[in-house]
Amino acid sequence: MNDVEEGYSWCAPELSNDLSCRDALARVRPLLSPRVRTIRQPELDGIDDRYRRATIP
């Protein structure tokens, strides 16, 4: 996330690869117990908010 906030200097395929981690989280989230989803959701929301602030004008 810090790389995106500071200005991502890698090429587009590298960024796509890095973002695939977030996609993987979205795919496995439904498999997690409600308790784990509830505990981890604020952290995930915070990371998503940081990404939006860094990428959306």
MOPAC internal coordinates of N, CA, C and O (Angstrom, degrees):
PM7 1SCF
backbone

  N    0.0000 0     0.00 0     0.00 0    0    0    0
  C    1.4367 1     0.00 0     0.00 0    1    0    0
  C    1.5227 1   110.72 1     0.00 0    2    1    0
  O    1.2310 1   120.27 1   141.53 1    3    2    1
  N    1.3146 1   117.08 1   -38.47 1    3    2    1
  C    1.4662 1   119.23 1  -179.88 1    5    3    2
  C    1.5214 1   111.20 1   -59.02 1    6    5    3
  O    1.2310 1   120.16 1   141.88 1    7    6    5
  N    1.3327 1   117.30 1   -38.12 1    7    6    5
  C    1.4671 1   120.14 1   179.30 1    9    7    6
  C    1.5160 1   111.43 1   -60.75 1   10    9    7
  O    1.2310 1   120.26 1   139.11 1   11   10    9
  N    1.3128 1   117.11 1   -40.89 1   11   10    9
  C    1.4633 1   120.92 1  -179.77 1   13   11   10
  C    1.5273 1   109.50 1   -67.48 1   14   13   11
  O    1.2310 1   119.94 1   136.57 1   15   14   13
  N    1.3102 1   117.72 1   -43.43 1   15   14   13
  C    1.4605 1   120.74 1  -179.04 1   17   15   14
  C    1.5282 1   112.15 1   -65.77 1   18   17   15
  O    1.2310 1   120.38 1   146.64 1   19   18   17
  N    1.3244 1   116.89 1   -33.36 1   19   18   17
  C    1.4633 1   121.08 1  -177.98 1   21   19   18
  C    1.5226 1   112.56 1   -87.28 1   22   21   19
  O    1.2310 1   119.90 1   173.03 1   23   22   21
  N    1.3102 1   117.80 1    -6.97 1   23   22   21
  C    1.4537 1   121.85 1  -178.01 1   25   23   22
  C    1.5126 1   109.21 1   106.34 1   26   25   23
  O    1.2310 1   120.57 1   -80.69 1   27   26   25
  N    1.2943 1   116.52 1    99.31 1   27   26   25
  C    1.4582 1   122.50 1  -173.74 1   29   27   26
  C    1.5185 1   109.67 1   -63.51 1   30   29   27
  O    1.2310 1   120.13 1   -58.55 1   31   30   29
  N    1.3207 1   117.37 1   121.45 1   31   30   29
  C    1.4661 1   121.26 1  -175.64 1   33   31   30
  C    1.5311 1   113.18 1  -102.91 1   34   33   31
  O    1.2310 1   119.95 1   179.01 1   35   34   33
  N    1.3106 1   117.70 1    -0.99 1   35   34   33
  C    1.4552 1   120.37 1   179.20 1   37   35   34
  C    1.5259 1   109.17 1   -84.44 1   38   37   35
  O    1.2310 1   120.18 1    -6.26 1   39   38   37
  N    1.3193 1   117.25 1   173.74 1   39   38   37
  C    1.4569 1   121.60 1   179.00 1   41   39   38
  C    1.5362 1   110.29 1   -81.44 1   42   41   39
  O    1.2310 1   121.40 1   -12.59 1   43   42   41
  N    1.3169 1   114.92 1   167.41 1   43   42   41
  C    1.4638 1   120.64 1  -177.05 1   45   43   42
  C    1.5286 1   113.37 1   -56.80 1   46   45   43
  O    1.2310 1   118.83 1   137.30 1   47   46   45
  N    1.3258 1   119.83 1   -42.70 1   47   46   45
  C    1.4692 1   118.80 1   178.41 1   49   47   46
  C    1.5312 1   112.66 1   -62.04 1   50   49   47
  O    1.2310 1   120.06 1   145.86 1   51   50   49
  N    1.3263 1   117.49 1   -34.14 1   51   50   49
  C    1.4692 1   120.07 1   177.07 1   53   51   50
  C    1.5200 1   110.87 1   -66.76 1   54   53   51
  O    1.2310 1   120.30 1   137.61 1   55   54   53
  N    1.3314 1   117.03 1   -42.39 1   55   54   53
  C    1.4625 1   120.63 1   177.45 1   57   55   54
  C    1.5202 1   110.00 1   -61.78 1   58   57   55
  O    1.2310 1   120.53 1   136.12 1   59   58   57
  N    1.3142 1   116.59 1   -43.88 1   59   58   57
  C    1.4612 1   121.00 1   178.56 1   61   59   58
  C    1.5216 1   110.87 1   -59.26 1   62   61   59
  O    1.2310 1   120.52 1   137.76 1   63   62   61
  N    1.3091 1   116.62 1   -42.24 1   63   62   61
  C    1.4564 1   120.94 1   177.90 1   65   63   62
  C    1.5230 1   110.98 1   -62.13 1   66   65   63
  O    1.2310 1   120.60 1   135.83 1   67   66   65
  N    1.3258 1   116.46 1   -44.17 1   67   66   65
  C    1.4649 1   120.18 1   179.55 1   69   67   66
  C    1.5311 1   111.39 1   -63.71 1   70   69   67
  O    1.2310 1   120.85 1   141.15 1   71   70   69
  N    1.3220 1   115.97 1   -38.85 1   71   70   69
  C    1.4681 1   119.31 1   179.89 1   73   71   70
  C    1.5271 1   112.13 1   -71.40 1   74   73   71
  O    1.2310 1   120.39 1   159.95 1   75   74   73
  N    1.3162 1   116.86 1   -20.05 1   75   74   73
  C    1.4674 1   119.36 1   179.42 1   77   75   74
  C    1.5363 1   110.66 1   -62.76 1   78   77   75
  O    1.2310 1   120.45 1   154.54 1   79   78   77
  N    1.3260 1   116.74 1   -25.46 1   79   78   77
  C    1.4740 1   119.33 1   176.41 1   81   79   78
  C    1.5235 1   110.27 1   -62.53 1   82   81   79
  O    1.2310 1   120.52 1   138.71 1   83   82   81
  N    1.3267 1   116.60 1   -41.29 1   83   82   81
  C    1.4761 1   119.69 1   179.26 1   85   83   82
  C    1.5245 1   109.72 1   -66.96 1   86   85   83
  O    1.2310 1   120.58 1   141.41 1   87   86   85
  N    1.3156 1   116.49 1   -38.59 1   87   86   85
  C    1.4673 1   120.10 1   177.19 1   89   87   86
  C    1.5262 1   110.92 1   -61.66 1   90   89   87
  O    1.2310 1   120.47 1   141.03 1   91   90   89
  N    1.3236 1   116.71 1   -38.97 1   91   90   89
  C    1.4677 1   120.79 1   178.81 1   93   91   90
  C    1.5273 1   110.36 1   -63.60 1   94   93   91
  O    1.2310 1   120.31 1   139.66 1   95   94   93
  N    1.3255 1   117.01 1   -40.34 1   95   94   93
  C    1.4705 1   119.93 1   176.88 1   97   95   94
  C    1.5275 1   110.89 1   -60.68 1   98   97   95
  O    1.2310 1   120.59 1   138.27 1   99   98   97
  N    1.3122 1   116.47 1   -41.73 1   99   98   97
  C    1.4666 1   120.19 1   179.44 1  101   99   98
  C    1.5315 1   111.20 1   -63.40 1  102  101   99
  O    1.2310 1   120.54 1   143.65 1  103  102  101
  N    1.3289 1   116.57 1   -36.35 1  103  102  101
  C    1.4714 1   119.71 1  -179.80 1  105  103  102
  C    1.5217 1   112.67 1   -70.96 1  106  105  103
  O    1.2310 1   120.04 1   143.02 1  107  106  105
  N    1.3341 1   117.53 1   -36.98 1  107  106  105
  C    1.4664 1   119.07 1  -176.16 1  109  107  106
  C    1.5247 1   112.63 1   -88.45 1  110  109  107
  O    1.2310 1   119.62 1   163.22 1  111  110  109
  N    1.3190 1   118.33 1   -16.78 1  111  110  109
  C    1.4596 1   120.93 1  -177.62 1  113  111  110
  C    1.5291 1   113.29 1   -50.76 1  114  113  111
  O    1.2310 1   119.28 1   134.38 1  115  114  113
  N    1.3434 1   118.97 1   -45.62 1  115  114  113
  C    1.4658 1   118.74 1   179.76 1  117  115  114
  C    1.5371 1   113.81 1   -62.10 1  118  117  115
  O    1.2310 1   120.42 1   160.61 1  119  118  117
  N    1.3190 1   116.80 1   -19.39 1  119  118  117
  C    1.4563 1   120.13 1  -179.43 1  121  119  118
  C    1.5296 1   112.74 1   -83.39 1  122  121  119
  O    1.2310 1   120.62 1   165.93 1  123  122  121
  N    1.3116 1   116.42 1   -14.07 1  123  122  121
  C    1.4654 1   120.87 1  -178.75 1  125  123  122
  C    1.5236 1   110.72 1   -79.56 1  126  125  123
  O    1.2310 1   121.15 1   -24.95 1  127  126  125
  N    1.3003 1   115.40 1   155.05 1  127  126  125
  C    1.4620 1   119.24 1   177.25 1  129  127  126
  C    1.5274 1   109.65 1   -68.40 1  130  129  127
  O    1.2310 1   119.91 1   -26.14 1  131  130  129
  N    1.3181 1   117.78 1   153.86 1  131  130  129
  C    1.4613 1   120.09 1   177.49 1  133  131  130
  C    1.5309 1   112.38 1   -55.27 1  134  133  131
  O    1.2310 1   120.69 1   143.21 1  135  134  133
  N    1.3215 1   116.28 1   -36.79 1  135  134  133
  C    1.4661 1   120.22 1  -179.91 1  137  135  134
  C    1.5262 1   111.28 1   -62.47 1  138  137  135
  O    1.2310 1   120.16 1   134.37 1  139  138  137
  N    1.3253 1   117.29 1   -45.63 1  139  138  137
  C    1.4607 1   121.07 1  -179.96 1  141  139  138
  C    1.5270 1   110.31 1   -66.81 1  142  141  139
  O    1.2310 1   120.30 1   138.36 1  143  142  141
  N    1.3313 1   117.03 1   -41.64 1  143  142  141
  C    1.4660 1   119.94 1   177.71 1  145  143  142
  C    1.5229 1   110.68 1   -59.72 1  146  145  143
  O    1.2310 1   120.40 1   136.38 1  147  146  145
  N    1.3083 1   116.85 1   -43.62 1  147  146  145
  C    1.4657 1   121.23 1  -179.38 1  149  147  146
  C    1.5246 1   111.18 1   -64.21 1  150  149  147
  O    1.2310 1   120.47 1   137.65 1  151  150  149
  N    1.3117 1   116.71 1   -42.35 1  151  150  149
  C    1.4674 1   121.01 1  -179.13 1  153  151  150
  C    1.5266 1   111.13 1   -66.47 1  154  153  151
  O    1.2310 1   120.04 1   138.52 1  155  154  153
  N    1.3148 1   117.53 1   -41.48 1  155  154  153
  C    1.4689 1   121.72 1  -173.99 1  157  155  154
  C    1.5254 1   114.83 1   -88.72 1  158  157  155
  O    1.2310 1   119.53 1   164.04 1  159  158  157
  N    1.3194 1   118.50 1   -15.96 1  159  158  157
  C    1.4633 1   120.73 1  -174.59 1  161  159  158
  C    1.5323 1   113.43 1   -59.39 1  162  161  159
  O    1.2310 1   118.66 1   137.11 1  163  162  161
  N    1.3326 1   120.17 1   -42.89 1  163  162  161
  C    1.4737 1   118.40 1   179.18 1  165  163  162
  C    1.5324 1   113.14 1   -59.86 1  166  165  163
  O    1.2310 1   120.26 1   142.63 1  167  166  165
  N    1.3234 1   117.11 1   -37.37 1  167  166  165
  C    1.4645 1   120.21 1   178.38 1  169  167  166
  C    1.5260 1   110.49 1   -65.94 1  170  169  167
  O    1.2310 1   120.34 1   135.63 1  171  170  169
  N    1.3149 1   116.96 1   -44.37 1  171  170  169
  C    1.4556 1   121.65 1   179.24 1  173  171  170
  C    1.5262 1   110.77 1   -64.67 1  174  173  171
  O    1.2310 1   120.21 1   137.66 1  175  174  173
  N    1.3201 1   117.20 1   -42.34 1  175  174  173
  C    1.4706 1   120.95 1   177.80 1  177  175  174
  C    1.5272 1   110.72 1   -59.96 1  178  177  175
  O    1.2310 1   120.48 1   138.78 1  179  178  177
  N    1.3246 1   116.69 1   -41.22 1  179  178  177
  C    1.4582 1   120.66 1   179.16 1  181  179  178
  C    1.5174 1   112.38 1   -62.72 1  182  181  179
  O    1.2310 1   120.42 1   137.43 1  183  182  181
  N    1.3205 1   116.81 1   -42.57 1  183  182  181
  C    1.4628 1   121.08 1   178.66 1  185  183  182
  C    1.5251 1   110.22 1   -66.36 1  186  185  183
  O    1.2310 1   120.39 1   136.57 1  187  186  185
  N    1.3239 1   116.87 1   -43.43 1  187  186  185
  C    1.4676 1   120.18 1   178.17 1  189  187  186
  C    1.5264 1   110.89 1   -62.33 1  190  189  187
  O    1.2310 1   119.90 1   139.13 1  191  190  189
  N    1.3207 1   117.79 1   -40.87 1  191  190  189
  C    1.4682 1   121.29 1   178.14 1  193  191  190
  C    1.5182 1   111.16 1   -62.31 1  194  193  191
  O    1.2310 1   120.17 1   137.51 1  195  194  193
  N    1.3448 1   117.29 1   -42.49 1  195  194  193
  C    1.4670 1   120.59 1   177.50 1  197  195  194
  C    1.5288 1   110.54 1   -61.19 1  198  197  195
  O    1.2310 1   120.43 1   138.28 1  199  198  197
  N    1.3158 1   116.79 1   -41.72 1  199  198  197
  C    1.4619 1   120.56 1   179.91 1  201  199  198
  C    1.5258 1   110.48 1   -62.89 1  202  201  199
  O    1.2310 1   120.66 1   134.47 1  203  202  201
  N    1.3290 1   116.35 1   -45.53 1  203  202  201
  C    1.4727 1   120.13 1  -179.97 1  205  203  202
  C    1.5398 1   110.80 1   -61.14 1  206  205  203
  O    1.2310 1   120.48 1   134.97 1  207  206  205
  N    1.3354 1   116.69 1   -45.03 1  207  206  205
  C    1.4810 1   119.90 1   179.84 1  209  207  206
  C    1.5201 1   111.51 1   -61.69 1  210  209  207
  O    1.2310 1   120.33 1   146.54 1  211  210  209
  N    1.3294 1   116.98 1   -33.46 1  211  210  209
  C    1.4693 1   120.66 1  -177.38 1  213  211  210
  C    1.5272 1   112.49 1   -82.32 1  214  213  211
  O    1.2310 1   119.93 1   161.61 1  215  214  213
  N    1.3153 1   117.75 1   -18.39 1  215  214  213
  C    1.4632 1   118.98 1  -172.29 1  217  215  214
  C    1.5293 1   114.91 1  -119.22 1  218  217  215
  O    1.2310 1   119.51 1   162.77 1  219  218  217
  N    1.3060 1   118.54 1   -17.23 1  219  218  217
  C    1.4601 1   120.95 1  -177.31 1  221  219  218
  C    1.5290 1   108.26 1  -108.67 1  222  221  219
  O    1.2310 1   120.53 1   -61.03 1  223  222  221
  N    1.3487 1   116.60 1   118.97 1  223  222  221
  C    1.4791 1   118.94 1  -177.92 1  225  223  222
  C    1.5164 1   112.75 1   -64.69 1  226  225  223
  O    1.2310 1   120.10 1   180.00 1  227  226  225

